[in-house]
Amino acid sequence: MDTKIDIAIEYYTKKGQSILNSVNANSNLTADELIRYGEEMAVIEYKLTALEIAKEN
């Protein structure tokens, strides 16, 4: 059975991949949209890093 940390890692990984797919599928994004997507990805990467560290400990 997966731990809560593993489930959270899986969730944020899928969420990040979804954002990347959205950006890659759209060729006419505005600068503001790119910035927003970048900020969302930064938050997701931060959470994934924290979860990986928590999993090791």
TORPADO-42603 format. One record per atom (N, C-alpha, C): x, y, z; residue in three letters. Coordinates in nm, 2 decimals. Layout:
<voses>
<vose px="X" py="Y" pz="Z" residuo="ALA"/>
...
</voses>
This chain:
<voses>
<vose px="0.08" py="-0.12" pz="0.00" residuo="MET"/>
<vose px="0.00" py="0.00" pz="0.00" residuo="MET"/>
<vose px="0.09" py="0.12" pz="0.00" residuo="MET"/>
<vose px="0.05" py="0.22" pz="-0.08" residuo="ASP"/>
<vose px="0.12" py="0.35" pz="-0.09" residuo="ASP"/>
<vose px="0.11" py="0.43" pz="0.04" residuo="ASP"/>
<vose px="0.21" py="0.50" pz="0.07" residuo="THR"/>
<vose px="0.21" py="0.59" pz="0.19" residuo="THR"/>
<vose px="0.15" py="0.72" pz="0.14" residuo="THR"/>
<vose px="0.11" py="0.80" pz="0.23" residuo="LYS"/>
<vose px="0.05" py="0.93" pz="0.20" residuo="LYS"/>
<vose px="0.15" py="1.02" pz="0.12" residuo="LYS"/>
<vose px="0.28" py="1.00" pz="0.16" residuo="ILE"/>
<vose px="0.38" py="1.08" pz="0.08" residuo="ILE"/>
<vose px="0.39" py="1.03" pz="-0.06" residuo="ILE"/>
<vose px="0.39" py="0.90" pz="-0.08" residuo="ASP"/>
<vose px="0.39" py="0.85" pz="-0.22" residuo="ASP"/>
<vose px="0.27" py="0.90" pz="-0.30" residuo="ASP"/>
<vose px="0.16" py="0.90" pz="-0.24" residuo="ILE"/>
<vose px="0.04" py="0.94" pz="-0.31" residuo="ILE"/>
<vose px="0.05" py="1.09" pz="-0.34" residuo="ILE"/>
<vose px="0.10" py="1.17" pz="-0.25" residuo="ALA"/>
<vose px="0.12" py="1.31" pz="-0.28" residuo="ALA"/>
<vose px="0.22" py="1.34" pz="-0.39" residuo="ALA"/>
<vose px="0.33" py="1.26" pz="-0.39" residuo="ILE"/>
<vose px="0.43" py="1.27" pz="-0.49" residuo="ILE"/>
<vose px="0.37" py="1.24" pz="-0.63" residuo="ILE"/>
<vose px="0.29" py="1.13" pz="-0.63" residuo="GLU"/>
<vose px="0.23" py="1.09" pz="-0.76" residuo="GLU"/>
<vose px="0.13" py="1.20" pz="-0.81" residuo="GLU"/>
<vose px="0.05" py="1.26" pz="-0.71" residuo="TYR"/>
<vose px="-0.04" py="1.37" pz="-0.75" residuo="TYR"/>
<vose px="0.03" py="1.49" pz="-0.81" residuo="TYR"/>
<vose px="0.13" py="1.54" pz="-0.74" residuo="TYR"/>
<vose px="0.20" py="1.66" pz="-0.79" residuo="TYR"/>
<vose px="0.28" py="1.63" pz="-0.91" residuo="TYR"/>
<vose px="0.33" py="1.51" pz="-0.93" residuo="THR"/>
<vose px="0.40" py="1.48" pz="-1.06" residuo="THR"/>
<vose px="0.30" py="1.48" pz="-1.17" residuo="THR"/>
<vose px="0.18" py="1.43" pz="-1.15" residuo="LYS"/>
<vose px="0.08" py="1.43" pz="-1.26" residuo="LYS"/>
<vose px="0.03" py="1.58" pz="-1.29" residuo="LYS"/>
<vose px="0.02" py="1.65" pz="-1.18" residuo="LYS"/>
<vose px="-0.02" py="1.79" pz="-1.19" residuo="LYS"/>
<vose px="0.08" py="1.87" pz="-1.27" residuo="LYS"/>
<vose px="0.21" py="1.85" pz="-1.24" residuo="GLY"/>
<vose px="0.32" py="1.92" pz="-1.31" residuo="GLY"/>
<vose px="0.32" py="1.88" pz="-1.46" residuo="GLY"/>
<vose px="0.30" py="1.75" pz="-1.49" residuo="GLN"/>
<vose px="0.30" py="1.70" pz="-1.62" residuo="GLN"/>
<vose px="0.18" py="1.76" pz="-1.70" residuo="GLN"/>
<vose px="0.07" py="1.78" pz="-1.63" residuo="SER"/>
<vose px="-0.05" py="1.84" pz="-1.70" residuo="SER"/>
<vose px="-0.02" py="1.98" pz="-1.74" residuo="SER"/>
<vose px="0.05" py="2.05" pz="-1.65" residuo="ILE"/>
<vose px="0.09" py="2.19" pz="-1.68" residuo="ILE"/>
<vose px="0.18" py="2.20" pz="-1.80" residuo="ILE"/>
<vose px="0.28" py="2.11" pz="-1.80" residuo="LEU"/>
<vose px="0.37" py="2.11" pz="-1.91" residuo="LEU"/>
<vose px="0.30" py="2.07" pz="-2.04" residuo="LEU"/>
<vose px="0.21" py="1.98" pz="-2.04" residuo="ASN"/>
<vose px="0.13" py="1.94" pz="-2.16" residuo="ASN"/>
<vose px="0.05" py="2.06" pz="-2.21" residuo="ASN"/>
<vose px="-0.01" py="2.13" pz="-2.12" residuo="SER"/>
<vose px="-0.09" py="2.25" pz="-2.16" residuo="SER"/>
<vose px="0.00" py="2.36" pz="-2.22" residuo="SER"/>
<vose px="0.12" py="2.38" pz="-2.17" residuo="VAL"/>
<vose px="0.21" py="2.48" pz="-2.23" residuo="VAL"/>
<vose px="0.26" py="2.44" pz="-2.36" residuo="VAL"/>
<vose px="0.29" py="2.31" pz="-2.37" residuo="ASN"/>
<vose px="0.35" py="2.26" pz="-2.50" residuo="ASN"/>
<vose px="0.24" py="2.25" pz="-2.61" residuo="ASN"/>
<vose px="0.12" py="2.23" pz="-2.57" residuo="ALA"/>
<vose px="0.01" py="2.22" pz="-2.67" residuo="ALA"/>
<vose px="-0.04" py="2.35" pz="-2.72" residuo="ALA"/>
<vose px="-0.01" py="2.46" pz="-2.65" residuo="ASN"/>
<vose px="-0.06" py="2.59" pz="-2.69" residuo="ASN"/>
<vose px="0.05" py="2.68" pz="-2.74" residuo="ASN"/>
<vose px="0.04" py="2.72" pz="-2.86" residuo="SER"/>
<vose px="0.15" py="2.80" pz="-2.92" residuo="SER"/>
<vose px="0.13" py="2.95" pz="-2.92" residuo="SER"/>
<vose px="0.02" py="2.99" pz="-2.86" residuo="ASN"/>
<vose px="-0.01" py="3.14" pz="-2.86" residuo="ASN"/>
<vose px="-0.04" py="3.18" pz="-2.71" residuo="ASN"/>
<vose px="0.05" py="3.14" pz="-2.62" residuo="LEU"/>
<vose px="0.03" py="3.19" pz="-2.48" residuo="LEU"/>
<vose px="0.09" py="3.33" pz="-2.47" residuo="LEU"/>
<vose px="0.02" py="3.41" pz="-2.38" residuo="THR"/>
<vose px="0.07" py="3.54" pz="-2.35" residuo="THR"/>
<vose px="0.18" py="3.53" pz="-2.25" residuo="THR"/>
<vose px="0.26" py="3.64" pz="-2.24" residuo="ALA"/>
<vose px="0.36" py="3.65" pz="-2.14" residuo="ALA"/>
<vose px="0.31" py="3.62" pz="-2.00" residuo="ALA"/>
<vose px="0.19" py="3.68" pz="-1.97" residuo="ASP"/>
<vose px="0.13" py="3.66" pz="-1.84" residuo="ASP"/>
<vose px="0.10" py="3.52" pz="-1.81" residuo="ASP"/>
<vose px="0.05" py="3.45" pz="-1.91" residuo="GLU"/>
<vose px="0.01" py="3.31" pz="-1.90" residuo="GLU"/>
<vose px="0.14" py="3.22" pz="-1.87" residuo="GLU"/>
<vose px="0.25" py="3.25" pz="-1.94" residuo="LEU"/>
<vose px="0.37" py="3.18" pz="-1.93" residuo="LEU"/>
<vose px="0.43" py="3.20" pz="-1.78" residuo="LEU"/>
<vose px="0.42" py="3.33" pz="-1.74" residuo="ILE"/>
<vose px="0.46" py="3.36" pz="-1.60" residuo="ILE"/>
<vose px="0.38" py="3.28" pz="-1.50" residuo="ILE"/>
<vose px="0.25" py="3.28" pz="-1.52" residuo="ARG"/>
<vose px="0.16" py="3.21" pz="-1.43" residuo="ARG"/>
<vose px="0.19" py="3.06" pz="-1.42" residuo="ARG"/>
<vose px="0.21" py="3.00" pz="-1.54" residuo="TYR"/>
<vose px="0.24" py="2.86" pz="-1.55" residuo="TYR"/>
<vose px="0.38" py="2.83" pz="-1.48" residuo="TYR"/>
<vose px="0.47" py="2.92" pz="-1.51" residuo="GLY"/>
<vose px="0.60" py="2.91" pz="-1.44" residuo="GLY"/>
<vose px="0.59" py="2.91" pz="-1.29" residuo="GLY"/>
<vose px="0.51" py="3.00" pz="-1.24" residuo="GLU"/>
<vose px="0.50" py="3.01" pz="-1.09" residuo="GLU"/>
<vose px="0.43" py="2.88" pz="-1.04" residuo="GLU"/>
<vose px="0.33" py="2.83" pz="-1.11" residuo="GLU"/>
<vose px="0.27" py="2.71" pz="-1.07" residuo="GLU"/>
<vose px="0.37" py="2.59" pz="-1.07" residuo="GLU"/>
<vose px="0.45" py="2.59" pz="-1.17" residuo="MET"/>
<vose px="0.55" py="2.48" pz="-1.18" residuo="MET"/>
<vose px="0.65" py="2.49" pz="-1.06" residuo="MET"/>
<vose px="0.69" py="2.61" pz="-1.03" residuo="ALA"/>
<vose px="0.79" py="2.64" pz="-0.92" residuo="ALA"/>
<vose px="0.73" py="2.59" pz="-0.79" residuo="ALA"/>
<vose px="0.60" py="2.61" pz="-0.77" residuo="VAL"/>
<vose px="0.54" py="2.57" pz="-0.64" residuo="VAL"/>
<vose px="0.53" py="2.41" pz="-0.64" residuo="VAL"/>
<vose px="0.50" py="2.35" pz="-0.75" residuo="ILE"/>
<vose px="0.49" py="2.21" pz="-0.76" residuo="ILE"/>
<vose px="0.63" py="2.15" pz="-0.74" residuo="ILE"/>
<vose px="0.73" py="2.20" pz="-0.80" residuo="GLU"/>
<vose px="0.86" py="2.15" pz="-0.78" residuo="GLU"/>
<vose px="0.91" py="2.16" pz="-0.64" residuo="GLU"/>
<vose px="0.88" py="2.27" pz="-0.58" residuo="TYR"/>
<vose px="0.91" py="2.29" pz="-0.44" residuo="TYR"/>
<vose px="0.85" py="2.19" pz="-0.35" residuo="TYR"/>
<vose px="0.72" py="2.16" pz="-0.37" residuo="LYS"/>
<vose px="0.65" py="2.06" pz="-0.30" residuo="LYS"/>
<vose px="0.70" py="1.92" pz="-0.32" residuo="LYS"/>
<vose px="0.73" py="1.89" pz="-0.44" residuo="LEU"/>
<vose px="0.79" py="1.76" pz="-0.48" residuo="LEU"/>
<vose px="0.93" py="1.74" pz="-0.41" residuo="LEU"/>
<vose px="1.01" py="1.85" pz="-0.40" residuo="THR"/>
<vose px="1.14" py="1.84" pz="-0.34" residuo="THR"/>
<vose px="1.12" py="1.81" pz="-0.19" residuo="THR"/>
<vose px="1.02" py="1.89" pz="-0.13" residuo="ALA"/>
<vose px="1.00" py="1.87" pz="0.02" residuo="ALA"/>
<vose px="0.95" py="1.73" pz="0.05" residuo="ALA"/>
<vose px="0.86" py="1.68" pz="-0.04" residuo="LEU"/>
<vose px="0.81" py="1.54" pz="-0.02" residuo="LEU"/>
<vose px="0.91" py="1.44" pz="-0.03" residuo="LEU"/>
<vose px="1.00" py="1.45" pz="-0.13" residuo="GLU"/>
<vose px="1.11" py="1.36" pz="-0.15" residuo="GLU"/>
<vose px="1.20" py="1.36" pz="-0.02" residuo="GLU"/>
<vose px="1.23" py="1.47" pz="0.03" residuo="ILE"/>
<vose px="1.31" py="1.48" pz="0.15" residuo="ILE"/>
<vose px="1.24" py="1.42" pz="0.27" residuo="ILE"/>
<vose px="1.11" py="1.44" pz="0.28" residuo="ALA"/>
<vose px="1.04" py="1.38" pz="0.39" residuo="ALA"/>
<vose px="1.03" py="1.23" pz="0.37" residuo="ALA"/>
<vose px="1.03" py="1.18" pz="0.25" residuo="LYS"/>
<vose px="1.02" py="1.04" pz="0.23" residuo="LYS"/>
<vose px="1.15" py="0.97" pz="0.27" residuo="LYS"/>
<vose px="1.27" py="1.04" pz="0.25" residuo="GLU"/>
<vose px="1.40" py="0.99" pz="0.29" residuo="GLU"/>
<vose px="1.41" py="0.98" pz="0.44" residuo="GLU"/>
<vose px="1.35" py="1.07" pz="0.51" residuo="ASN"/>
<vose px="1.36" py="1.07" pz="0.65" residuo="ASN"/>
<vose px="1.25" py="0.99" pz="0.71" residuo="ASN"/>
</voses>
